[in-house]
């Protein structure tokens, strides 16, 4: 039985070491990552039984991805393999004030962008599962990927699963208008929505006087009962105050902002979703507790490099109780 199933694209990230620019680097660090996989790994490290669905090319790079998924305890048996296509790549360089970081995609014609409706046996995957997670990034990859995203959400609801969705708008993949046209019809199948104040304003045209009112307007527009709304404040490239509110049918939950010194910006929102879903599924749907676990998991993710959250449940719960700290563990 799976507590959580997610579906999406996995890519190889090639990162310039330290603070080097990509054009000056003579070597690149390799990480495996992808937003939906990051969520499954984050939730799995805290204790959920997780599975990941994707489509991979059967070569050394595809097997590298598969091995990393297994390494983190996520079930990789539902991968769809192909002899064609390729693994998507992206290249990153870290920034430091006053220079921001940069990201370059090389993901056109990736294996998962070529996935076809009917290629995944969703009925079998969801037969003994509890929750399904997917994001707008997968739908942005191709019309077929968007249709499979819709197909999977319908199958999850038909099987009685709860469904979470992270908007995860990426301007390098599509326009705001295209994202709205594709994603808006999917929101009626969503039980938990992850997004940000700016994202929901730019993509769906929904805004309020503050985050709480924005969340209420999302519920009014789409009938989504639970919303995690990110509104973090960046002090600099390397420092931020992480803050996300949760909303449940008119009730607003707030948490204390967590000051973060950032080792790697990528994957923080995914870690929030992973931590949130862990607590939501293990603590009887308690949204207030889910918010605390999500915020702590996200804050800790920013302290390590790579796309995955490497936090343990003890570390997350220690931070929630205020015992996270600066002392070296001995």
Secondary structure, DSSP 8 states (H G I E B T S, - for coil): -EEEEEE---EEEEEESTT--GGG-SSEEEEEE-HHHHHHHHHHHHT--EEEE-EEESSHHHHHHHHHHHHTT-B-TT-EEESSSB-EEEEEE--BTTB--EEEEE-TTBTGGG--TTSS-HHHHHTTEEEEEEEHHHHHS-HHHHHHHHHHHHHHHHTT-EEEEE----TTT--HHHHHHHHGGGGGG-SEEEEEHHHHHHHH----SSHHHHHHHHHHHH--SEEEEE--EESSSSEEEE-EEEEETTEEE----EEEE-S--TTHHHHHHHHHHHHHHHTTT-HHHHHHHHHHHHHHHTTSSSSS----HHHHHHHHTT---SS---
